């Protein structure tokens, strides 16, 4: 891992910060931790390099507010939001505002590492969703009407149970449609689906 790849962890949970730092240092990353968004903004770090792991819910300034301030402070780093299930709609909004990815708690260590490597990889912003707009539109056309409905509701950050209630179908049926949507659109995570939804509307 290149030394300039520093991971900035912004989370008010002491145990979470320590466990994440231990994991990432073991992978060869430089790691800096902050107990609040304000502490991060007051950091004398310059220039910032790498990526930010940002908790959504924190006292005072939350992760969403910090993300909006980053460009104003000249900090242009990929942001991975750490979110609970109830925070998924907020994470979706964060991605629409420029966050790179989000990961839901509880998460596996490898899932987090995969997202970090993806965020840091060269050309990530021009990755598989760049021109493939034509390919994506073809894939989108392969969705059935119900699958399209499920895709659009997932892209809004709605949970399976809420989609089931809105479409008057069972949660198991939603799960089956969700699996088919991800297969047809070649998405590996909910964050991938959000990016595709953003691409469709761009």
Residue pairs with C-beta under 8 A, 6 or more apart in sequence:
1 27
1 28
1 29
3 30
4 30
4 49
4 50
5 29
5 30
5 49
5 50
5 51
5 120
6 29
6 30
6 31
6 32
6 48
6 49
6 50
7 24
7 29
7 30
7 31
7 32
7 50
7 51
7 52
7 53
7 116
8 32
8 33
8 34
8 40
8 45
8 48
8 50
8 51
8 52
8 53
8 77
9 17
9 20
9 21
9 24
9 31
9 32
9 33
9 34
9 52
9 53
10 33
10 34
10 36
10 37
10 39
10 40
10 52
10 53
10 54
10 55
10 58
10 63
10 66
11 17
11 20
11 33
11 34
11 35
11 53
11 54
11 55
11 58
11 82
12 35
12 36
12 55
12 58
12 59
13 55
14 35
16 55
16 82
17 33
17 35
18 33
20 31
20 33
20 53
20 112
21 31
21 33
23 109
23 112
23 113
24 31
24 116
25 31
27 113
29 50
29 116
30 50
32 43
32 45
34 40
34 43
36 58
36 59
36 60
36 61
37 58
37 60
37 61
37 62
37 63
37 65
37 66
38 60
38 61
40 52
40 66
41 66
41 69
41 73
48 75
48 77
49 77
50 77
50 120
51 77
51 78
51 79
51 80
51 100
51 116
51 119
51 120
52 70
52 77
52 78
52 79
52 80
53 80
53 82
53 112
53 116
54 63
54 66
54 67
54 79
54 80
54 81
54 82
54 99
55 63
55 81
55 82
55 83
56 62
56 63
56 64
56 81
56 82
56 83
56 84
56 87
56 90
56 91
56 94
57 63
57 84
57 87
63 81
63 82
63 94
64 90
64 93
64 94
64 97
67 79
67 81
67 94
67 97
67 98
67 99
68 97
70 76
70 77
70 79
71 98
78 100
78 101
78 119
78 120
78 124
79 94
79 98
79 99
79 100
80 99
80 100
80 101
80 102
80 103
80 112
80 115
80 116
80 119
81 91
81 94
81 95
81 99
81 101
81 102
81 103
82 102
82 103
82 105
83 90
83 91
83 102
83 103
83 104
83 105
84 104
84 105
85 104
85 105
85 159
88 102
88 104
88 157
88 159
88 190
89 156
89 157
89 158
90 157
91 99
91 102
91 104
91 157
92 102
92 155
92 156
92 157
92 194
93 157
94 102
95 101
95 102
95 191
95 194
95 195
95 198
96 194
96 198
100 119
100 124
101 115
101 118
101 119
101 189
101 191
102 190
102 191
103 111
103 112
103 115
103 191
104 190
115 191
118 124
121 127
128 186
129 136
129 195
129 196
129 199
133 199
136 185
136 196
136 199
136 200
137 200
139 184
139 185
139 186
140 148
140 185
140 200
142 184
143 151
143 181
143 184
143 185
146 167
146 169
146 177
147 177
147 180
147 181
147 184
149 167
150 163
150 167
150 174
150 177
150 178
150 181
151 181
151 185
151 193
151 197
152 197
153 162
153 163
153 166
153 167
154 163
154 178
154 181
154 190
154 193
155 193
155 194
155 196
155 197
157 194
158 166
160 171
160 174
160 175
160 178
161 171
163 174
164 170
164 171
164 173
164 174
167 174
181 187
181 193
182 188
182 192
182 193
185 192
185 193
185 196
187 193
187 196
